[in-house]
Amino acid sequence: MTHPSRRPEQGCRARPMNLYRRYFDLVAAGRKTVEVRVQYPSLRDLAAGRYLRFACGQDECLVRVVRVVRVARYTSFEEMLDAEGPARVDPDASREEQLSSIRGIYGPEKEALGVLAIEIERVAA
């Protein structure tokens, strides 16, 4: 549970992030606890305690906002899945399916930037 003084509606800004529908629904249901991104320069300052607002097209996640619990950095998607566990990234897909999906989103040049595993927790709206 988030401490009342840390609620995003009390002055904390939530960073917007887009998700594909499949992952959006898993976050909304509380089944996805690790979001995967590559280490773009714009994400360098992402740290525990920050808030994210996930969106999918015109929809917003029913939980609306999540809090970053921790951010782990890895050199590859394989290393990240080995350390984080595939069920935390996508509980409905095998490790091999996840690698294929993630690499379909991010090509080798993006993976070479490094991989972020962003552990999240739902925040009451």
Contacts in CASP RR format, 6 or more apart in sequence:
PFRMAT RR
TARGET T0000
AUTHOR 0000-0000-0000
METHOD contacts of the structure
MODEL  1
MTHPSRRPEQGCRARPMNLYRRYFDLVAAGRKTVEVRVQYPSLRDLAAGR
YLRFACGQDECLVRVVRVVRVARYTSFEEMLDAEGPARVDPDASREEQLS
SIRGIYGPEKEALGVLAIEIERVAA
1 124 0 8 1.000
2 67 0 8 1.000
2 121 0 8 1.000
2 123 0 8 1.000
2 124 0 8 1.000
4 10 0 8 1.000
6 12 0 8 1.000
6 49 0 8 1.000
6 67 0 8 1.000
7 123 0 8 1.000
8 14 0 8 1.000
8 51 0 8 1.000
8 65 0 8 1.000
8 123 0 8 1.000
12 51 0 8 1.000
13 51 0 8 1.000
14 51 0 8 1.000
14 52 0 8 1.000
14 53 0 8 1.000
14 65 0 8 1.000
15 46 0 8 1.000
15 50 0 8 1.000
15 51 0 8 1.000
15 52 0 8 1.000
15 53 0 8 1.000
16 52 0 8 1.000
16 53 0 8 1.000
16 55 0 8 1.000
17 35 0 8 1.000
17 37 0 8 1.000
17 52 0 8 1.000
17 53 0 8 1.000
17 54 0 8 1.000
17 55 0 8 1.000
18 54 0 8 1.000
18 55 0 8 1.000
18 56 0 8 1.000
18 57 0 8 1.000
19 27 0 8 1.000
19 35 0 8 1.000
19 54 0 8 1.000
19 55 0 8 1.000
19 56 0 8 1.000
19 61 0 8 1.000
20 56 0 8 1.000
20 105 0 8 1.000
21 56 0 8 1.000
22 90 0 8 1.000
23 32 0 8 1.000
23 35 0 8 1.000
23 90 0 8 1.000
24 54 0 8 1.000
24 55 0 8 1.000
24 56 0 8 1.000
24 59 0 8 1.000
24 61 0 8 1.000
26 32 0 8 1.000
26 90 0 8 1.000
26 91 0 8 1.000
26 92 0 8 1.000
27 35 0 8 1.000
27 54 0 8 1.000
27 61 0 8 1.000
27 63 0 8 1.000
27 66 0 8 1.000
27 120 0 8 1.000
27 122 0 8 1.000
28 61 0 8 1.000
28 62 0 8 1.000
28 63 0 8 1.000
30 63 0 8 1.000
30 122 0 8 1.000
31 91 0 8 1.000
32 88 0 8 1.000
32 89 0 8 1.000
32 90 0 8 1.000
32 91 0 8 1.000
32 120 0 8 1.000
33 88 0 8 1.000
33 119 0 8 1.000
33 120 0 8 1.000
33 121 0 8 1.000
34 84 0 8 1.000
34 85 0 8 1.000
34 88 0 8 1.000
34 89 0 8 1.000
34 117 0 8 1.000
34 118 0 8 1.000
34 119 0 8 1.000
34 120 0 8 1.000
35 52 0 8 1.000
35 89 0 8 1.000
35 117 0 8 1.000
35 118 0 8 1.000
35 120 0 8 1.000
36 77 0 8 1.000
36 80 0 8 1.000
36 89 0 8 1.000
36 102 0 8 1.000
36 115 0 8 1.000
36 116 0 8 1.000
36 117 0 8 1.000
36 118 0 8 1.000
37 43 0 8 1.000
37 115 0 8 1.000
37 116 0 8 1.000
37 118 0 8 1.000
38 106 0 8 1.000
38 110 0 8 1.000
38 111 0 8 1.000
38 113 0 8 1.000
38 114 0 8 1.000
38 115 0 8 1.000
38 116 0 8 1.000
39 73 0 8 1.000
39 113 0 8 1.000
39 114 0 8 1.000
39 115 0 8 1.000
39 116 0 8 1.000
40 113 0 8 1.000
43 116 0 8 1.000
46 68 0 8 1.000
46 71 0 8 1.000
46 116 0 8 1.000
46 118 0 8 1.000
47 68 0 8 1.000
47 71 0 8 1.000
48 68 0 8 1.000
48 69 0 8 1.000
48 70 0 8 1.000
48 71 0 8 1.000
49 67 0 8 1.000
49 68 0 8 1.000
49 69 0 8 1.000
50 67 0 8 1.000
50 68 0 8 1.000
51 65 0 8 1.000
51 66 0 8 1.000
51 67 0 8 1.000
51 68 0 8 1.000
51 123 0 8 1.000
52 65 0 8 1.000
52 66 0 8 1.000
52 67 0 8 1.000
52 68 0 8 1.000
52 118 0 8 1.000
52 120 0 8 1.000
53 60 0 8 1.000
53 61 0 8 1.000
53 64 0 8 1.000
53 65 0 8 1.000
54 60 0 8 1.000
54 61 0 8 1.000
54 66 0 8 1.000
55 61 0 8 1.000
62 125 0 8 1.000
63 122 0 8 1.000
63 123 0 8 1.000
63 124 0 8 1.000
63 125 0 8 1.000
64 123 0 8 1.000
64 125 0 8 1.000
65 123 0 8 1.000
65 125 0 8 1.000
66 120 0 8 1.000
66 121 0 8 1.000
66 122 0 8 1.000
66 123 0 8 1.000
67 120 0 8 1.000
67 121 0 8 1.000
67 123 0 8 1.000
68 118 0 8 1.000
68 119 0 8 1.000
68 120 0 8 1.000
69 119 0 8 1.000
69 120 0 8 1.000
69 121 0 8 1.000
70 118 0 8 1.000
70 119 0 8 1.000
71 116 0 8 1.000
71 117 0 8 1.000
71 118 0 8 1.000
71 119 0 8 1.000
72 80 0 8 1.000
72 83 0 8 1.000
72 84 0 8 1.000
72 116 0 8 1.000
72 117 0 8 1.000
72 119 0 8 1.000
73 114 0 8 1.000
73 115 0 8 1.000
73 116 0 8 1.000
73 117 0 8 1.000
74 80 0 8 1.000
74 83 0 8 1.000
74 114 0 8 1.000
74 115 0 8 1.000
74 116 0 8 1.000
74 117 0 8 1.000
75 114 0 8 1.000
75 115 0 8 1.000
76 111 0 8 1.000
76 114 0 8 1.000
76 115 0 8 1.000
77 99 0 8 1.000
77 102 0 8 1.000
77 103 0 8 1.000
77 106 0 8 1.000
77 111 0 8 1.000
77 115 0 8 1.000
78 99 0 8 1.000
79 115 0 8 1.000
80 115 0 8 1.000
80 117 0 8 1.000
81 89 0 8 1.000
81 95 0 8 1.000
81 98 0 8 1.000
81 99 0 8 1.000
83 117 0 8 1.000
84 117 0 8 1.000
85 95 0 8 1.000
86 93 0 8 1.000
86 94 0 8 1.000
86 95 0 8 1.000
86 98 0 8 1.000
88 119 0 8 1.000
89 98 0 8 1.000
89 117 0 8 1.000
90 97 0 8 1.000
90 98 0 8 1.000
90 101 0 8 1.000
93 101 0 8 1.000
103 111 0 8 1.000
END
